[in-house]
Amino acid sequence: MSEDKDIHLRKVSEVEELKDEVRNELFDSMGHLSQQLSLIDALQRLGVAYHFEREIQEALEHIYATFNDKNDVDNLYEVSLSFRLLRQEGFKVSCDVFNKFKDEDGQFKESLTSNVEGMLAFYEATHLRVHGEDILDEALEFTTSHLKSTASLIVQSLHKEELSDITRWWKDLDFATKLPFARDRVVECYFWIVAVYFEPRYSLARKILTKVISMTSILDDIYDVYGTLEELGPFTEAIERWDISCIDQLPEYMQICYRALFDVFEAIENELAKKERSYRVSYAKDAMKRLVRAYFDEAKWFHQNYIPTMEEYMHVALKTSGYPMLTAISFLGMGDIVTKEAFDWIFSNPKIITASSVIGRLMDDMKSHKFEQERGHAASAVECYMKQHGVSEQVVHDEFNRQVANAWKDINEECIRPTIVPMPLLMRVLNLARVIDVIYKEGDGYTHVGKEMKDNVASVLIDPIPI
């Protein structure tokens, strides 16, 4: 019992020390209103404010004494939080302090809507309104409508709508029936692309990139799994020529894929022509041609049972990672910040795109190596390195993890200002690398969709996000 009593006394002592620290923080924040308000708010939300009733009361009395002098304070969060904390403690404060946030027409300023923290504080303040406070009635309507709009347009409802449109397009193609050997991963592809850009203004860009990456997945399976070398040669040539009249030279299953690819790019071109941006599609086609040429090189290695050196392999595999092509496609649906010079930059093999490709290629190869060798696949980076250097698979993994870590450092360096191209463009490359870590963290989460990938998709696209 003595030991239990000692433990209890020690815990009581620790609690008293923590309480003293909080009291000191409350005292020290007296000259820093925003800090003091946030601390009081946090204590109340945590349910521990009863320990500091006297200190909080004294702080609020000091805040109240100067509250009516806040006509020169334009911080919506600070004014709203002051109002709410004082009102809920019974202090008679005037709602007139919110008049400063109206424009000349008597409407709340639209600029307030970009301040989410301030809008939330304002919304909470309106719930302490009393009769005759019309401005707070107006504020409740204003904050509610904009916060709901923000919640639905930043995040989930817009994404659900986009995914519904893309799924309808995918089902109409009926690849599951016509090309049963190919992976059916349109939802996972959309999840991938939401990680590249989630913002509402990139809706068109997301739709374009999701459709192209979905088609690329089909192409990958044709080159890796199903196509014979005799079929893949004419198929590669047809994509090089980019001419629908080439379709008659192809077997039926390739015709299905070729026509769908052709239709996707034609639809993109028509959409971009509305804003005089159709020139971008020629860059996208060139990027796709580079990719399928590299796919064909890997297919030839496989059919010839050839294991290349790491230098040979990476020269091709950085292209078959798909990331140089996806970077080009990711620019298509963006705004005027994308220029011809930006596309030229992509084709100059910049360090950041190479680094992103290294991350994608090596993480993919480490996680999918065993399955692909069992299924029958061109040699992966793991196999090439093991043969060339005569080392174990564990040694290869250690080396590749080191290279991935170095590639991240390259990406970080390329994002330090001044940057070669605008930061919004670099963010696409950065995010393409980031999502690889999510998809391949516990294995090949794209080819073998397990619980983790399903949970990720559900949390972003299915489970409701509370407002």
C-alpha positions in Angstrom: 0.0 0.0 0.0 2.9 2.3 0.8 4.2 2.0 -2.8 0.7 2.8 -4.2 0.5 5.9 -2.0 3.9 7.0 -3.2 2.8 6.7 -6.9 -0.4 8.6 -6.1 1.5 11.4 -4.4 4.0 11.6 -7.3 1.2 11.9 -9.8 -0.5 14.6 -7.7 2.8 16.5 -7.6 3.2 16.2 -11.4 -0.3 17.5 -12.0 0.3 20.5 -9.7 3.5 21.2 -11.6 1.6 21.1 -14.9 -1.1 23.4 -13.6 1.5 25.9 -12.4 3.0 25.9 -15.9 -0.4 26.7 -17.4 -0.9 29.5 -14.9 2.4 30.9 -15.8 1.5 30.7 -19.5 -1.8 32.5 -18.9 0.1 35.2 -17.0 2.9 35.5 -19.6 0.4 35.9 -22.4 -1.3 38.9 -20.9 0.4 41.2 -23.4 -0.3 38.9 -26.4 -4.0 38.9 -27.0 -4.2 36.2 -29.7 -2.0 33.8 -27.7 -4.0 34.4 -24.6 -7.4 33.8 -26.4 -6.1 30.6 -28.0 -4.9 29.3 -24.7 -8.2 30.0 -22.9 -10.1 28.4 -25.9 -7.9 25.3 -25.8 -8.3 24.9 -22.0 -12.1 25.1 -22.4 -12.2 22.7 -25.3 -10.0 20.2 -23.4 -12.4 20.3 -20.4 -9.7 21.4 -17.9 -10.7 25.1 -17.6 -12.2 24.4 -14.1 -8.7 24.2 -12.8 -8.0 27.8 -13.7 -11.4 29.5 -13.2 -9.9 32.4 -11.3 -7.0 33.0 -13.8 -9.3 32.8 -16.8 -11.8 35.1 -15.2 -9.1 37.7 -14.5 -7.8 37.4 -18.1 -11.3 37.8 -19.6 -12.0 40.9 -17.4 -8.8 42.4 -18.8 -9.9 41.5 -22.3 -13.3 43.0 -21.7 -11.9 46.3 -20.4 -10.2 46.8 -23.8 -12.8 45.1 -26.0 -14.6 48.2 -27.3 -11.2 49.6 -28.3 -10.9 47.0 -31.0 -12.3 49.1 -33.8 -8.8 49.2 -35.3 -8.3 45.4 -35.2 -9.0 43.8 -38.5 -8.2 40.2 -37.4 -11.5 38.3 -37.9 -10.2 35.3 -35.8 -9.1 37.5 -32.9 -12.3 39.6 -32.8 -14.6 36.6 -33.2 -12.9 34.6 -30.5 -12.8 37.5 -28.1 -16.5 38.1 -28.6 -17.4 34.4 -28.1 -15.3 33.9 -25.0 -16.6 37.0 -23.4 -20.3 36.4 -24.3 -20.3 32.8 -23.1 -18.9 34.1 -19.7 -21.8 36.6 -19.5 -19.9 39.8 -20.4 -22.1 42.4 -22.3 -20.1 43.0 -25.4 -21.4 44.8 -28.5 -21.8 43.0 -31.9 -20.9 46.3 -33.5 -17.3 45.2 -33.6 -18.2 43.1 -36.7 -19.3 46.1 -38.8 -15.7 46.7 -39.8 -15.8 43.4 -41.8 -18.5 44.7 -44.1 -18.0 46.5 -47.4 -19.5 49.8 -48.6 -22.7 47.9 -49.7 -23.3 46.6 -46.3 -22.3 43.0 -47.2 -19.6 41.0 -45.5 -16.4 41.2 -47.5 -15.7 38.3 -49.9 -12.0 38.4 -48.9 -13.0 37.0 -45.5 -14.0 33.7 -47.1 -10.4 32.7 -47.7 -9.6 32.9 -44.0 -11.0 29.5 -42.9 -9.8 29.8 -39.3 -11.4 33.3 -39.0 -14.6 32.1 -40.6 -14.9 29.2 -38.2 -14.4 31.5 -35.2 -16.9 33.9 -36.7 -19.4 31.1 -37.2 -19.1 30.0 -33.5 -19.5 33.6 -32.3 -22.8 34.0 -34.1 -24.3 31.3 -31.9 -24.1 33.6 -28.9 -26.3 36.3 -30.6 -29.4 37.8 -28.8 -32.5 39.4 -30.0 -32.1 42.4 -32.2 -28.6 41.5 -33.4 -29.3 41.4 -37.1 -25.7 41.6 -38.0 -25.1 38.2 -36.3 -28.1 36.7 -38.0 -26.5 37.8 -41.3 -23.1 36.5 -40.2 -24.6 33.1 -39.4 -26.0 32.8 -42.9 -22.8 34.1 -44.5 -20.4 31.8 -42.6 -22.6 28.7 -42.9 -23.0 29.0 -46.7 -19.3 29.7 -47.3 -18.0 27.0 -44.9 -20.3 24.4 -46.5 -19.2 25.5 -49.9 -15.6 25.3 -48.8 -16.0 21.8 -47.3 -17.8 20.5 -50.4 -15.6 22.2 -53.1 -12.0 21.6 -51.4 -12.5 18.1 -50.7 -15.0 15.3 -51.1 -18.2 16.1 -53.0 -16.5 17.5 -56.0 -14.1 14.5 -56.1 -17.0 12.1 -55.9 -18.7 13.9 -58.8 -15.5 13.7 -60.9 -15.0 10.0 -60.0 -18.6 9.3 -61.0 -18.0 10.9 -64.4 -14.7 9.0 -64.9 -16.2 5.7 -63.8 -19.1 6.1 -66.3 -16.5 6.7 -69.1 -14.5 3.7 -68.0 -17.6 1.4 -67.9 -18.6 2.5 -71.4 -15.2 1.3 -72.6 -16.0 -2.1 -71.1 -12.3 -3.1 -70.8 -13.2 -5.6 -68.1 -15.0 -7.7 -70.7 -13.0 -6.8 -73.8 -9.5 -6.9 -72.3 -9.9 -9.2 -69.3 -6.1 -9.6 -68.9 -5.7 -6.0 -68.0 -5.9 -4.5 -64.5 -9.2 -2.7 -63.8 -8.0 0.1 -61.5 -9.8 3.3 -62.5 -10.7 4.2 -58.8 -7.2 3.6 -57.7 -6.0 5.8 -60.6 -8.2 8.6 -59.5 -7.0 8.3 -56.0 -3.5 8.5 -57.4 -4.3 11.7 -59.2 -6.2 13.4 -56.4 -2.8 13.2 -54.5 -1.2 15.1 -57.4 -3.8 17.9 -57.1 -6.9 18.1 -55.0 -7.8 21.7 -55.4 -11.2 22.6 -57.1 -9.5 24.7 -59.8 -7.7 21.6 -61.1 -10.9 19.6 -61.8 -10.2 19.5 -65.6 -6.6 18.6 -65.0 -7.6 15.7 -62.7 -10.1 14.3 -65.2 -7.5 14.4 -68.0 -4.7 12.9 -66.0 -6.9 10.1 -64.6 -8.1 9.1 -68.0 -4.6 9.0 -69.4 -3.1 7.1 -66.5 -5.9 4.6 -66.7 -5.1 4.1 -70.4 -1.4 3.9 -69.6 -2.2 1.0 -67.2 -3.8 -0.9 -70.0 -0.8 -0.2 -72.3 1.5 -1.4 -69.6 -0.3 -4.7 -69.3 -0.3 -5.2 -73.1 3.4 -4.7 -73.3 4.2 -6.6 -70.0 1.7 -9.4 -70.0 -0.3 -10.1 -73.1 1.2 -8.9 -76.3 3.6 -10.9 -78.4 6.8 -9.4 -79.8 5.3 -9.7 -83.3 2.2 -7.8 -82.3 4.0 -5.1 -80.2 6.2 -3.9 -83.0 3.3 -2.7 -85.2 1.5 -1.5 -82.2 4.4 0.7 -81.2 4.7 2.0 -84.7 1.0 2.8 -84.8 1.3 4.9 -81.7 4.4 6.6 -83.2 2.4 7.6 -86.3 -0.7 8.6 -84.3 -3.0 8.0 -87.2 -6.3 6.2 -86.8 -5.9 4.6 -90.2 -3.2 2.4 -88.7 -5.8 0.6 -86.7 -6.5 -2.0 -89.3 -3.0 -3.4 -89.0 -3.6 -4.4 -85.4 -5.2 -7.4 -83.7 -8.6 -6.8 -82.4 -7.7 -6.4 -78.7 -5.0 -3.8 -79.7 -7.5 -2.0 -81.9 -9.8 -1.6 -78.8 -7.0 0.0 -76.8 -5.7 2.1 -79.7 -9.1 3.6 -80.5 -9.7 4.4 -76.8 -6.3 6.1 -76.5 -6.9 8.1 -79.7 -10.4 9.1 -78.5 -9.1 10.3 -75.1 -6.5 12.5 -76.7 -8.9 13.9 -79.2 -11.4 14.8 -76.4 -8.6 16.5 -74.5 -7.6 18.5 -77.6 -11.2 19.6 -78.2 -11.5 20.7 -74.6 -8.2 22.6 -74.5 -9.0 24.3 -77.9 -11.8 26.2 -76.1 -9.1 28.3 -74.3 -6.6 28.2 -77.2 -4.4 25.7 -75.4 -4.6 22.8 -77.9 -0.9 23.2 -78.7 -0.2 21.4 -75.4 -1.5 18.1 -76.8 1.4 17.7 -79.2 3.7 17.6 -76.2 1.5 15.1 -74.5 1.6 12.8 -77.6 5.3 13.0 -77.8 5.6 12.1 -74.1 3.3 9.1 -74.7 5.4 8.0 -77.7 8.5 8.1 -75.6 6.9 5.9 -73.1 5.7 3.2 -75.5 9.1 3.1 -77.1 10.6 2.3 -73.7 7.8 -0.2 -73.0 8.8 -1.9 -76.3 12.5 -2.0 -75.4 11.7 -3.8 -72.1 9.4 -6.2 -74.0 12.3 -7.1 -76.3 14.5 -7.8 -73.3 11.9 -10.1 -71.9 11.3 -12.0 -75.1 15.1 -12.3 -75.6 15.7 -13.4 -72.0 18.2 -10.5 -71.7 19.2 -9.1 -68.3 20.6 -5.6 -68.9 23.2 -3.8 -66.8 21.9 -1.3 -64.3 23.0 1.5 -66.6 21.1 0.1 -69.6 18.1 -0.7 -67.4 17.7 2.7 -65.7 18.1 4.5 -69.1 14.9 2.8 -70.2 13.2 2.2 -66.8 13.1 5.9 -65.8 10.9 6.3 -68.9 8.8 3.2 -68.1 8.2 4.6 -64.6 5.7 6.7 -66.5 6.6 9.8 -64.5 8.1 12.0 -67.3 4.9 11.3 -69.3 2.6 11.9 -66.4 4.3 15.2 -65.6 3.6 16.4 -69.2 0.0 15.2 -68.9 -0.4 16.8 -65.5 0.3 20.2 -67.1 -2.4 19.9 -69.8 -5.4 21.0 -67.7 -3.7 23.7 -65.7 -4.0 27.4 -66.3 -1.9 30.1 -68.0 1.0 29.4 -65.7 1.8 26.5 -68.1 3.8 27.7 -71.2 5.6 26.1 -74.1 8.8 26.7 -72.1 7.4 24.6 -69.3 6.9 21.7 -71.7 10.3 22.2 -73.2 11.7 22.0 -69.6 10.0 18.6 -69.1 11.8 17.2 -72.2 15.1 18.5 -71.1 15.3 15.8 -68.4 15.4 18.1 -65.4 16.8 16.7 -62.1 13.5 16.8 -60.3 11.7 14.7 -62.8 14.6 12.2 -62.9 14.5 12.0 -59.1 10.8 11.5 -59.1 11.2 8.7 -61.7 13.9 7.1 -59.6 11.6 7.0 -56.6 8.8 5.5 -58.6 10.9 3.0 -60.5 12.9 1.6 -57.5 10.1 1.5 -55.0 7.9 -0.3 -57.6 10.6 -2.8 -58.5 11.4 -3.6 -54.8 7.8 -4.3 -54.0 6.7 -6.1 -57.2 10.0 -8.0 -58.1 9.0 -11.4 -56.8 5.5 -11.4 -58.2 6.6 -10.2 -61.6 9.4 -12.8 -61.9 6.9 -15.6 -61.0 4.4 -14.3 -63.6 7.0 -13.7 -66.3 8.2 -10.2 -66.7 11.2 -8.3 -68.0 14.1 -8.2 -65.5 13.5 -5.6 -62.7 16.1 -3.3 -61.2 16.5 -5.8 -58.4 17.5 -8.7 -60.7 19.7 -6.5 -62.8 21.7 -5.2 -59.8 22.0 -8.7 -58.2 23.4 -10.2 -61.4 25.8 -7.3 -62.2 27.2 -7.0 -58.7 26.8 -10.5 -57.4 25.0 -9.5 -54.2 22.0 -10.6 -52.2 18.5 -9.2 -52.6 18.8 -7.5 -49.1 22.0 -5.7 -50.2 20.1 -4.5 -53.3 17.2 -3.2 -51.2 19.6 -1.3 -48.9 21.3 0.3 -51.9 18.0 1.2 -53.6 16.6 2.7 -50.3 19.8 4.8 -50.2 19.2 6.0 -53.8 15.5 6.8 -53.0 16.6 8.9 -50.0 19.1 10.7 -52.2 16.4 11.3 -54.9 14.2 12.9 -52.2 17.1 15.3 -51.4 17.4 16.1 -55.1 13.7 17.0 -55.2 13.9 19.1 -52.1 16.9 21.0 -53.5 15.0 21.7 -56.8 12.1 23.2 -54.8 14.3 25.9 -53.1 13.8 29.3 -54.5 14.6 30.7 -57.0 13.1 27.8 -59.0 13.6 27.1 -62.7 9.9 26.9 -63.3 7.0 28.2 -61.2 6.4 26.3 -57.9 2.8 25.1 -58.9 4.4 23.1 -61.7 7.1 21.7 -59.4 4.4 20.7 -57.0 2.9 18.3 -59.6 6.3 16.5 -59.8 6.7 16.5 -56.0 3.2 15.1 -55.4 3.7 12.4 -58.0 6.7 11.2 -56.0 4.8 11.6 -52.7 1.9 9.3 -53.8 4.3 6.5 -54.7 5.3 6.3 -51.0 1.6 5.8 -50.2 0.9 3.2 -52.9 4.0 1.1 -52.5 4.7 1.5 -48.8 3.4 -2.0 -47.8 3.8 -3.7 -51.2 2.5 -3.1 -54.7 -0.8 -1.5 -53.6 -1.8 -0.8 -57.2 -1.5 -4.4 -58.7 -2.6 -6.1 -55.5 -5.2 -3.8 -53.9 -5.3 -4.8 -50.3 -6.9 -3.4 -47.1 -4.5 -0.5 -46.8 -5.2 0.8 -50.3 -8.9 0.3 -49.8 -8.9 2.2 -46.5 -6.9 5.0 -48.2 -9.5 5.3 -51.0 -12.4 5.1 -48.5 -10.9 7.8 -46.3 -10.5 10.2 -49.2 -13.4 9.4 -51.5 -16.1 7.5 -49.5 -16.2 8.2 -45.8 -18.0 11.4 -45.0 -15.9 14.4 -43.8 -17.7 16.2 -40.9 -18.0 19.9 -41.1 
